[in-house]
Amino acid sequence: MYKFKSYQFLIPLGLCLVVVSCKAPAIAPTKANAAVPEAYNVASTDTTNMAALPWKTYFKDPNLVALIDTAVKNNQELMITLQEIEIAKNDIRVRKGALLPTVGVKAGGGVEKVGRYTSQGAGDASTEITPGVEVPDALTDITMAAYANWEVDVWKKLHNAKKAAVSRYLSTIEGKNFVLTNLVAEVADSYYELLALDSQLAIIRQNIQLQSNALEIVKVQKEAARTTELAVQKFQAEVLASQSMEFETLQKIKETENKINFLLGRYPQEIKRDNSDFLSLLPTEVKSGIPSQLLANRPDVKQAELELAAAKLDVKVARAEFYPSLGISASYGLQAFKPSYLFKFPESVLYSLAGDIAAPLINRNAIKAEFASANSRQLQALYNYDRTILNAYLEVSNQLSNISNLDKSYALKSKQVEALNRSIDAANDLFKSARADYFEVLMTQRDALESKLELIETKKAQLNAAVHVYRDLGGGWK
């Protein structure tokens, strides 16, 4: 009667402990702000988006297309990212495996001698295996069995962990696409920089020839006593400065070529490129579409979205740790103390089947800390998603504004170069007729050289801006 009353108290106590163990903190509410403005700088409903174009179609220069194609195949950073995808894929397999029972086989043997004056020893001494055959003092133990363990996924903890792994796998694919987009843009940027340096080198060499001719004229005028040694030295200094600039440009060309070779994953070699007039190159017409298309086109936005989904699932997994877990274990096989008895049926057969429920009751600080960390990581992923969308919009907006301003700047600089080219001829004629001094000629030549180099830089900036807006809209990974 006393024992029965004790059980009456133990059962409600156990139920209370289970209820306490099932109580888990609430998940922090998260809501991503995926709303973007309807248009960029001006109201436009045109949904034509250049990001939909594959990079082989977007870029028209066959030399550039060949370089990008080599980079896509050989770039080491891209190869590293591909291995991250494989790692994430293997993690899915691990999570899937956790959903299934763990099944194995085992075989073992041992020997044991217990004291005769123990309960086991006394029992063995009075037991006969077969009539007239006692249990030996030293008992061997031979076992051959299959076993299985399975955690029943009552609270969807394992399923959510697998879903989180799938989301992270998909995010690594988007991460690879983001690396590819930036790789394509970087190769194109470096290629246009190389073309610009070639054009600048040609202009510098033309200027050296022009300055050398002017120097010879000044030397002749000095011999005729029409100018001084000071003028000769000033012209000589300008020639030397331009020659120094030539070697500086040659070094930049070498460094740019090596940068492209590095992106292509190969050792230094000459970069095949178009040697036509650089200033005649026209940037691709911009078709930006509408901002909401960024959510589907930009790999970094999609990556951040998948990371947020994975972080939400991680919180559910961490929350499920507060609940009781149900485990089932089983085994089946043969066991005997002598090899000749191992295959005697049914005496040597062993089997077991057990289930257990385990729940944290008292010290749950570690589980609470992990849940709080999962909640914080979820909020981090949310803020990162919002920031990525905002950054994507601002990048496109900046590039659209940049393209518009560069067009205006290029038109003005072109007129400036034309005016300075005319001023060089006028200054030379005036100098020959002694109606202008050498200083005016030098300054005119210097201003003309600087304006031509700036014009090339502006053209390069135009071409790079077209590449950047294509990248920022989400193009380049297809």
Disulfide bonds with the S-S distance in Angstrom:
none
